[in-house]
């Protein structure tokens, strides 16, 4: 019940001291306490005047368990950052954002903003998001689908992939020894892959990009496990 709202330390919710120093501002969900019902996904957005690197932490309050698989970070450009968050079950969650200027070489990112989220009447349990590699965020790649893909996905015979990959020469989906090459259409890279024979084998499905016209070297952008 929402009445079970957890007690939080004073000053925990909302913007932290470094938020304004880094010239950040919220673009959605200005209220640091969010209540969602039904759909198991919330998209939180930040605007950055200067490009920042970010990491997040999501905690289930009742268990104090961190849930790294249930957050996904992406951006279309250097100034607009999206955080996709989903929830394994109903209840209260703490979502913490850490950020630092992208040019800063420090590996310790300060906490800049905290949310308290209450999820209720969820239609479907969360499945966990794709794993991203450094180049995906650094190059402002943007994934439209699939945000989630695993052994529980309903249909793996024709999985559709669609994403932006700036400056890529080729983009492909790789699983075990198979390659499924995507095509560029209206600026997007898209295509389908039949992954049904890999279901339940914990096979790694990677989205890879090639940036050299005369080379065959691919960089990993995303990874799923089916």
Secondary structure, DSSP 8 states (H G I E B T S, - for coil): -GGG-----TT-SEE-HHHHHTTEEESS--SSEEEEESSS-EEEEEEESS-EEEEEEEEETTTTEE-GGGEEEEEEETTEEEEEE--SSSEEEEEEEEEEETT---S--EEEEEEEEEEES-SS------EE-HHHHHTT-EEEE-S--STT-S--SSEEEEEE-TT-SEEEEEETTEEEE-EEETTEEEEEE--GGGTTTT-EEEEEEE--TT----EEEEEEE-
